[in-house]
């Protein structure tokens, strides 16, 4: 039984009633049920039903709700109630799979729908009253925080090789122990990751690295060779020290990706994330003081870069360094090009500013404009 605010509110109940009052089944499913039972935050609200997509659209319109055919070819309609989107998907069963995508057919029962899902604790359903249905034995696994594939692990993976990465990602977020059969199946079928798009692999890796503590999951990936499959040359050696030294507690997946090293060219990062990754990786090699890290990169980024640098050198960070980074982040260089003597031209201006800035940083950001200009 679950009792959650999102379940009781009028917007959720309106969507469920829309289906059940017309004689159809309606079940919340997947992450919202799993997380409600675990006491974890819930974001997406997914509903499974035996109603066909065209029926869902008609019922939503009759109820005055907005219906968007976001994935109608797969049986998914997004219904918006009170500003909240609900993904409503007709019960499905797999007809054919190739390791990347599946050909599905509509099914009539919740039990059929459950069999095509990935992990037992992701195949938990709850009706509008919060009563839980567990067609594949996921509740014991949930209580033990044990991630286990539904049925034969290799068969589930061959349906979609992304499930290898999902296995480690969900373990990082919610697991306490890894299913040995699942781990063996992931290791045996790791080559299938090569068939996946870079976008799907990137999304899973960044979600995994965003977990509060991804160390055990990354360690298991490294031991099975899967980390090398995704990030050639990567190692988890620096990740633990970096997380320990990261005083920002931001769970930044890009900084953690930098700590793993390896060839990130296999991923499809956004331009912003690529720039951030370059910044962090360069920080591992830059001989900067804590104060200069803060000054160059800002307080949060500077602290993470400083933590990466310290992890690389296998040394601790002192409270004084953390304070120095904050001081550097707040410092503003007092000299501008217009303040320099008119006799300086072209590259001389840039060189002079660089010399004065270096002297100002070395002096703890204390010299005034007049004191700096007096050094020219």
C-alpha positions as CSV (number, residue, x, y, z in Angstrom):
1,X,0.0,0.0,0.0
2,X,1.3,3.5,-0.8
3,X,0.0,6.8,0.6
4,X,1.6,9.7,-1.2
5,X,0.5,13.3,-1.8
6,X,0.9,12.9,-5.6
7,X,-1.5,9.9,-5.5
8,X,-4.2,11.6,-3.4
9,X,-4.3,14.9,-5.2
10,X,-7.2,15.9,-7.5
11,X,-5.1,16.0,-10.7
12,X,-4.0,12.4,-10.3
13,X,-7.4,11.1,-9.3
14,X,-9.0,12.9,-12.2
15,X,-6.8,11.0,-14.7
16,X,-7.4,7.7,-13.0
17,X,-11.1,8.2,-12.8
18,X,-11.2,9.2,-16.4
19,X,-10.1,5.6,-17.2
20,X,-11.7,3.6,-14.5
21,X,-15.2,5.2,-14.7
22,X,-15.2,4.2,-18.4
23,X,-14.6,0.6,-17.3
24,X,-10.9,0.4,-18.0
25,X,-8.0,-0.6,-15.7
26,X,-5.6,2.2,-14.6
27,X,-2.4,1.6,-12.7
28,X,0.4,3.8,-11.7
29,X,3.6,2.0,-12.6
30,X,7.4,2.0,-12.5
31,X,9.4,4.7,-10.8
32,X,6.6,6.5,-9.1
33,X,5.4,3.3,-7.3
34,X,9.0,2.1,-6.6
35,X,10.1,5.5,-5.1
36,X,6.9,5.9,-3.1
37,X,7.5,2.6,-1.5
38,X,11.1,3.4,-0.8
39,X,10.3,6.9,0.5
40,X,12.3,8.5,-2.3
41,X,11.2,11.6,-4.3
42,X,8.9,11.0,-7.2
43,X,9.0,13.0,-10.4
44,X,7.4,11.3,-13.4
45,X,3.9,9.8,-13.1
46,X,3.4,6.9,-15.5
47,X,0.1,5.0,-15.9
48,X,-0.6,1.7,-17.5
49,X,-4.0,0.8,-18.8
50,X,-5.8,-1.7,-21.0
51,X,-7.5,1.2,-22.9
52,X,-6.2,1.6,-26.4
53,X,-4.5,5.0,-27.3
54,X,-7.4,6.3,-29.3
55,X,-9.7,5.6,-26.4
56,X,-7.4,7.4,-24.0
57,X,-7.5,10.5,-26.3
58,X,-11.3,10.4,-26.5
59,X,-11.7,10.0,-22.8
60,X,-9.3,12.8,-22.0
61,X,-11.0,15.2,-24.4
62,X,-14.4,14.3,-23.0
63,X,-13.1,15.0,-19.5
64,X,-11.7,18.4,-20.6
65,X,-8.1,17.3,-20.3
66,X,-5.4,17.9,-22.8
67,X,-4.1,14.8,-24.7
68,X,-0.9,14.8,-26.6
69,X,0.1,11.8,-28.7
70,X,3.7,11.9,-27.6
71,X,4.4,8.2,-28.4
72,X,1.2,7.0,-29.9
73,X,3.1,4.5,-32.1
74,X,4.2,2.8,-28.9
75,X,0.8,3.2,-27.2
76,X,1.7,6.3,-25.1
77,X,-0.5,9.4,-24.7
78,X,0.5,12.3,-22.4
79,X,-2.5,13.6,-20.6
80,X,-2.2,16.9,-18.8
81,X,-4.3,17.4,-15.7
82,X,-3.9,20.5,-13.5
83,X,-0.7,21.3,-15.3
84,X,0.8,17.9,-14.4
85,X,1.7,15.6,-17.3
86,X,0.8,11.9,-17.0
87,X,2.2,9.4,-19.5
88,X,-0.5,6.8,-20.1
89,X,0.6,3.7,-22.0
90,X,-1.5,0.8,-23.1
91,X,-0.5,-2.6,-21.8
92,X,2.1,-4.0,-24.2
93,X,4.0,-7.1,-25.0
94,X,7.1,-7.5,-27.1
95,X,6.7,-9.1,-30.5
96,X,10.3,-8.6,-31.8
97,X,13.4,-7.0,-30.5
98,X,16.9,-6.3,-31.9
99,X,18.7,-5.1,-28.8
100,X,18.0,-1.4,-29.4
101,X,14.2,-1.1,-30.0
102,X,11.2,-3.4,-29.8
103,X,8.2,-4.1,-32.0
104,X,5.3,-4.2,-29.6
105,X,1.7,-5.2,-29.7
106,X,-1.0,-4.2,-27.3
107,X,-1.8,-6.6,-24.5
108,X,-4.9,-7.0,-22.4
109,X,-3.6,-7.8,-19.0
110,X,-1.3,-6.3,-16.4
111,X,0.6,-9.6,-16.1
112,X,1.6,-9.4,-19.8
113,X,2.6,-5.8,-19.5
114,X,4.8,-6.6,-16.5
115,X,6.7,-9.4,-18.3
116,X,8.2,-7.0,-20.9
117,X,9.7,-4.6,-18.2
118,X,13.3,-4.7,-17.1
119,X,13.6,-5.2,-13.3
120,X,11.3,-6.7,-10.8
121,X,11.1,-3.6,-8.6
122,X,10.2,-1.5,-11.7
123,X,7.2,-3.7,-12.4
124,X,5.2,-2.7,-9.4
125,X,1.7,-1.2,-10.0
126,X,-0.6,0.8,-7.8
127,X,-4.3,1.7,-8.3
128,X,-6.0,4.9,-7.4
129,X,-6.4,3.8,-3.8
130,X,-2.7,3.0,-3.5
131,X,-3.1,-0.8,-3.5
132,X,-0.1,-2.4,-4.9
133,X,0.0,-5.2,-7.5
134,X,3.2,-7.2,-7.8
135,X,2.9,-9.6,-10.7
136,X,6.6,-10.6,-10.9
137,X,7.7,-10.7,-7.2
138,X,9.3,-7.3,-7.0
139,X,8.3,-6.4,-3.5
140,X,10.8,-8.7,-1.7
141,X,13.5,-7.3,-4.0
142,X,12.4,-3.8,-3.3
143,X,12.5,-4.3,0.5
144,X,16.0,-5.8,0.1
145,X,17.0,-3.1,-2.4
146,X,18.0,-5.9,-4.7
147,X,18.0,-5.2,-8.4
148,X,17.0,-8.2,-10.4
149,X,16.0,-8.7,-14.0
150,X,12.6,-10.1,-14.7
151,X,12.9,-13.7,-15.8
152,X,16.1,-14.6,-17.7
153,X,18.6,-11.8,-17.4
154,X,20.3,-12.4,-20.7
155,X,16.9,-12.5,-22.5
156,X,16.0,-9.1,-21.0
157,X,19.3,-7.6,-22.0
158,X,19.1,-8.9,-25.5
159,X,15.8,-7.1,-25.8
160,X,17.6,-3.8,-25.2
161,X,21.3,-3.6,-24.4
162,X,20.8,-0.3,-22.6
163,X,19.5,-2.4,-19.8
164,X,23.1,-3.2,-18.9
165,X,23.7,0.4,-18.1
166,X,20.3,0.8,-16.4
167,X,21.2,-2.2,-14.2
168,X,24.2,-0.2,-12.8
169,X,22.4,3.1,-12.8
170,X,19.5,1.9,-10.7
171,X,21.9,0.1,-8.4
172,X,23.8,3.3,-7.8
173,X,20.6,5.1,-6.9
174,X,18.6,2.5,-5.0
175,X,20.5,-0.8,-4.6
176,X,22.3,-2.3,-1.7
177,X,23.5,-5.4,-3.4
178,X,24.0,-6.6,-7.0
179,X,22.2,-9.6,-8.4
180,X,25.0,-12.1,-9.4
181,X,23.0,-13.5,-12.3
182,X,22.3,-10.1,-13.6
183,X,25.9,-9.0,-13.2
184,X,27.2,-12.1,-15.0
185,X,24.7,-11.5,-17.8
186,X,25.8,-7.9,-18.2
187,X,29.4,-8.9,-18.4
188,X,28.7,-11.6,-20.9
189,X,26.7,-9.3,-23.2
190,X,28.7,-6.1,-22.8
191,X,29.6,-6.0,-26.5
192,X,26.0,-5.2,-27.2
193,X,26.6,-1.7,-25.8
194,X,28.4,-0.9,-29.1
195,X,25.0,-1.1,-30.9
196,X,23.5,1.7,-28.8
197,X,23.4,5.3,-29.8
198,X,25.8,7.7,-28.1
199,X,22.9,9.8,-26.8
200,X,21.3,6.9,-24.9
201,X,24.6,5.8,-23.4
202,X,25.5,9.3,-22.4
203,X,22.1,9.8,-20.7
204,X,22.5,6.7,-18.6
205,X,26.1,7.4,-17.6
206,X,25.3,11.0,-16.5
207,X,22.3,9.7,-14.5
208,X,24.5,7.1,-12.9
209,X,27.2,9.6,-12.0
210,X,24.6,11.9,-10.5
211,X,23.7,9.4,-7.8
212,X,24.7,10.5,-4.3
213,X,27.2,7.6,-4.1
214,X,28.0,5.9,-7.5
215,X,31.3,4.3,-6.3
216,X,30.1,0.7,-5.9
217,X,28.3,0.8,-9.3
218,X,31.3,2.2,-11.0
219,X,33.5,-0.3,-9.3
220,X,31.3,-3.2,-10.5
221,X,31.4,-1.7,-14.0
222,X,35.1,-1.6,-14.0
223,X,35.5,-5.1,-12.7
224,X,33.3,-6.5,-15.4
225,X,35.0,-4.5,-18.2
226,X,31.8,-2.5,-18.9
227,X,33.4,0.8,-17.9
228,X,36.1,0.3,-20.4
229,X,33.4,-0.5,-23.0
230,X,31.7,2.8,-22.4
231,X,34.8,5.0,-21.6
232,X,38.0,3.4,-23.0
233,X,40.9,4.1,-20.6
234,X,38.7,5.1,-17.7
235,X,39.3,4.0,-14.1
236,X,37.5,4.6,-10.8
237,X,40.7,5.1,-8.9
238,X,40.2,8.9,-8.5
239,X,36.5,8.9,-8.2
240,X,36.3,8.0,-4.5
241,X,38.9,10.6,-3.4
242,X,37.3,13.2,-5.5
243,X,33.8,12.7,-4.0
244,X,35.4,12.7,-0.6
245,X,37.1,16.0,-1.3
246,X,34.3,17.7,-3.1
247,X,33.1,20.2,-0.6
248,X,30.3,21.5,-2.9
249,X,28.3,18.2,-2.4
250,X,26.7,18.9,-5.8
251,X,26.8,15.4,-7.3
252,X,28.1,16.9,-10.5
253,X,28.2,14.2,-13.1
254,X,30.6,16.1,-15.4
255,X,33.1,16.6,-12.7
256,X,32.8,12.9,-11.8
257,X,33.2,12.0,-15.4
258,X,36.5,14.0,-15.4
259,X,37.6,12.0,-12.4
260,X,37.1,8.8,-14.3
261,X,39.4,9.9,-17.1
262,X,39.4,7.9,-20.3
263,X,38.1,8.8,-23.7
264,X,34.8,10.7,-23.4
265,X,34.7,11.0,-27.2
266,X,32.5,8.0,-27.1
267,X,29.8,10.1,-25.4
268,X,27.5,12.7,-26.9
269,X,27.8,15.7,-24.5
270,X,26.3,19.1,-24.9
271,X,28.6,21.9,-25.8
272,X,28.2,23.3,-22.2
273,X,29.1,19.9,-20.7
274,X,32.0,19.4,-23.1
275,X,33.4,22.8,-22.0
276,X,32.9,21.9,-18.4
277,X,34.7,18.6,-18.9
278,X,37.6,20.3,-20.5
279,X,37.8,22.8,-17.6
280,X,37.9,20.0,-15.0
281,X,40.4,17.9,-16.9
282,X,42.7,20.8,-17.4
283,X,42.4,21.6,-13.7
284,X,44.0,18.2,-13.0
285,X,47.1,19.3,-14.8
286,X,47.1,23.0,-13.9
287,X,49.6,24.1,-11.1
288,X,47.2,26.6,-9.6
289,X,46.8,27.6,-6.0
290,X,43.5,27.2,-4.3
291,X,42.9,31.0,-4.5
292,X,43.6,31.1,-8.2
293,X,41.2,28.1,-8.8
294,X,38.5,30.2,-7.1
295,X,39.4,33.4,-9.0
296,X,39.6,31.7,-12.4
297,X,36.6,29.4,-12.2
298,X,34.3,30.8,-9.5
299,X,33.7,29.3,-6.1
300,X,31.8,26.1,-6.9
301,X,33.6,25.2,-10.1
302,X,36.9,26.2,-8.5
303,X,36.3,24.0,-5.5
304,X,35.5,21.0,-7.7
305,X,38.5,21.7,-9.8
306,X,40.7,22.0,-6.7
307,X,39.3,18.7,-5.4
308,X,40.1,17.0,-8.8
309,X,43.6,18.4,-8.6
310,X,44.1,17.1,-5.1
311,X,42.6,13.7,-5.9
312,X,45.1,13.5,-8.8
313,X,48.0,14.2,-6.5
314,X,46.5,11.9,-3.8
315,X,46.6,14.6,-1.2
316,X,43.9,16.0,1.2
317,X,42.4,19.5,1.1
318,X,42.7,21.8,4.0
319,X,40.1,24.1,5.4
320,X,42.5,27.0,4.6
321,X,42.5,26.0,0.9
322,X,38.7,25.9,0.8
323,X,38.6,29.4,2.3
324,X,41.3,30.6,-0.1
325,X,39.2,29.4,-3.1
326,X,36.2,31.3,-1.7
327,X,38.3,34.4,-1.3
328,X,39.6,34.1,-4.8
329,X,36.1,33.7,-6.2
330,X,35.1,37.0,-4.6
331,X,38.2,38.9,-5.8
332,X,37.9,41.4,-8.7
333,X,41.1,42.5,-10.5
334,X,41.3,46.2,-10.1
335,X,43.3,47.2,-13.2
336,X,41.8,47.6,-16.7
337,X,43.5,48.2,-20.0
338,X,42.4,51.9,-19.8
339,X,44.4,52.3,-16.6
340,X,47.7,51.5,-18.3
341,X,50.1,54.2,-19.6
342,X,49.3,55.3,-23.1
343,X,52.8,54.4,-24.3
344,X,51.8,50.7,-24.1
345,X,50.4,49.4,-27.4
346,X,49.0,46.2,-28.8
347,X,50.4,43.0,-27.2
348,X,52.2,45.1,-24.6
349,X,48.9,45.9,-23.0
350,X,47.9,42.2,-22.6
351,X,51.4,41.3,-21.4
352,X,51.3,44.1,-18.8
353,X,47.9,43.1,-17.5
354,X,49.0,39.5,-17.2
355,X,52.0,40.4,-15.2
356,X,50.1,42.7,-12.9
357,X,47.3,40.1,-12.4
358,X,49.9,37.4,-11.5
359,X,51.5,39.7,-9.0
360,X,48.1,40.6,-7.5
361,X,47.1,36.9,-7.2
362,X,50.5,36.0,-5.6
363,X,50.0,38.8,-3.1
364,X,46.6,37.4,-2.0
365,X,44.5,39.9,-4.0
366,X,45.6,42.6,-1.6
367,X,47.4,45.3,-3.8
368,X,45.3,48.2,-4.9
369,X,45.2,49.6,-8.4
370,X,47.7,52.3,-7.5
371,X,50.1,49.8,-6.0
372,X,49.9,47.6,-9.0
373,X,50.4,50.4,-11.5
374,X,53.4,51.6,-9.5
375,X,55.1,48.3,-10.5
376,X,55.1,49.2,-14.2
